[in-house]
Amino acid sequence: MKQLLLFSFTLFCVGCSSPTFDLVVHNGIIYDGTGSPGQAGMVGVVDKAIAYVGPETAFNATTVIDAKGKAISPGFINMLSWGYNALLEDGRGLSDLKQGVTLEVFGEGTSPGPRGSEANGDAISFGGAMQKLIDKGVALNVASYLGAATVRIQAVGYDNRPATAEEKKQMEQIVAQAMEEGALGIGSSLIYAPGDYANTEELILLSKVAAQYNGRYISHMRSEGEKVLEALEELITIAEEAQVPAEIYHLKASRKSNWHLLDSVIQRVEAARAKGLKITADMYTYNASSTGLTGVIPTWVQEGGHRAWMQRMRSPKVRQRLFKDIRKELSQQPPEGILMVGFKYDSMDAIYRGKTIAEAAKMRRQKPEEAIVDLVLEDDSRIQCIYFSMSEENIQKKIQLPWMSFCSDAGAYSDITKDFRTHPRAFGSFIRVLGKFSRDEQLLPLEEAIRKLSGLPATNLGLNNRGFLKSGYAADIVVFDPDTVQDHATFDAPLQYATGVDTVIVNGVPVLKDGEPTGATPGEFIKGSGAKTLQ
């Protein structure tokens, strides 16, 4: 039986003299983020916090937002964002903001900091990198895990070997400092170099330090394909040994021959949860992933960093081994299903953007594996691609899991007049939960969709004052029309904003009004609960 929505009267009550608020959202249907059914009412805000959630009552307010015919919900949380650099350039983050996102979470494998070195004069700490974004001004809140690969680069570099005892001590110090500066925990990405050079022992070591600060572990697991169950066991082992909650980044069973493995993954996660382990997951709502051609290029060739990787691929001896490994990958991920969308050089972009590897290989009169290596060398980059590798049936199955939240795994873009190509998930991953999957396909009720976009991820992140519409909680609020919310981005034309979100409020300040940005930048650096100085 669903829990009834309990209205909050902590600061104000019906029947008392009219309370005064800085901002009121009223005349709508309130969904508080717990999964309880919506009820008519209003939300009152004083300064940055919610002061009243309950039935309509007389009030005084400086700003009044009429939500007639609309839903009022907590702000949505992007559990995996690559928006740091885009937000530095333009802090509005419109591709996410227009979907109701109020918190961007970074840290899949790498994090904004720490990076650089004192010797080179370019050192920046984890906290310093995050504060840089706030100082620039952002409409949305930001938070981050500490990237396990970032820690490894600082201590070990790009060598493919276990860390020494001294390097492990340095790693522990880096983790402790970042946790004190506000990191949420450790984020790993174990299919990319140098992240996958870390063994399980190293990841447990980092997570144990994070656990001392109430931190968490989140991971792009070591496999999303034929070895996905083995990869899941590693994540569960880390959770058990380090005694931390653990989340799976963008859970999937990738490539058609592995689609059937998703059922076993779900069963194993639910068995671990039944034993008391806090294992959760997030996902994006499309049947295609996006990464570089590194998705089919083995990490052994990437040892030593970018320049060493490029040079190594020019060796005739290395190339023969490399071609063999790539052919194995292409046997499961056909070149017809790899679409190239992002290049370093305009000359390459003009020829190959929007082409599949199969098409490019035919144009170049090469085998697909040869084309992949030479394209990377010619562009001097990993070349961003879209991989059509997932099952729509599995997406529907994952959407309904009670422990599943959502991410974009993409940037947060604000200028769609620029000439670039990206994955449509940057513009539609969240709104599709409300429109396509809840309203149109009726896979989950609206109140559950909202819980999985707000209250659930906030709980999984260990945030104790966000994700719900409750008195005393931060005033991150979204007003949207459940009947009209819609994604418009497609793989052919991804630069299209979602529609149907009317108002977004961040820390009590409207940043989207009547569907358009206000220019306000009230976003804050949301720190983990183990930080020395909490926000």
DAURNOR-V482236 format. One line per field, one symbol per residue. burial: I if it has 24 or more other C-alpha atoms within 12 Angstrom, else O. Layout:
# DAURNOR-V482236
burial->???
This chain:
# DAURNOR-V482236
burial->OOOOIIIIIOIIIOOOOOIIIIIIIIIIIIIIIIIIIIIIIIIIIIIIIIIIIIIIIOIOOOIIIIIOOIIIIIIIIIIIIIIIIIIIOIIIIIIIIIIIIIIIIIIIIIIIIIIOOOOOOOOOIIIIIIIIIIOIIIIIIIIIIIIIIIIIIIIIIIIIOIIOOOOIOOIIOIIIIIIIIIIIIIIIIIIIIIIIIIIIOIIIIIIIIIIIIIIIIIIIIIIIIIIIIOIIIIIIIIIIIIIIIIIIIIIIIIIIOIIOIIOOIIOIIIOIOOOOIIIIIIIIIIIIIIIIIIIIIIIIIIIOIIOOIIOIIOOOOOIOOIIOIIIOIIOIIIIIIIIIIIIIOOOIIOOIIIIIIIIIIOOOOOIIIIIIIIIIIIIIIIIIIIIIIIIOOIIIIIIIIIIIIIIIIIIIIIOOOOOIIIIIIIIIIIIIIIIIIIIOOOIIIIIIIIIIIIIIIIIIIIIOIIIIIIIIIIIIIIIIIIOOIIIIIOIOOIIIIIIIIIIIIIIIIIIIIOIIIIIIIIIIIIIIIIIOOOI
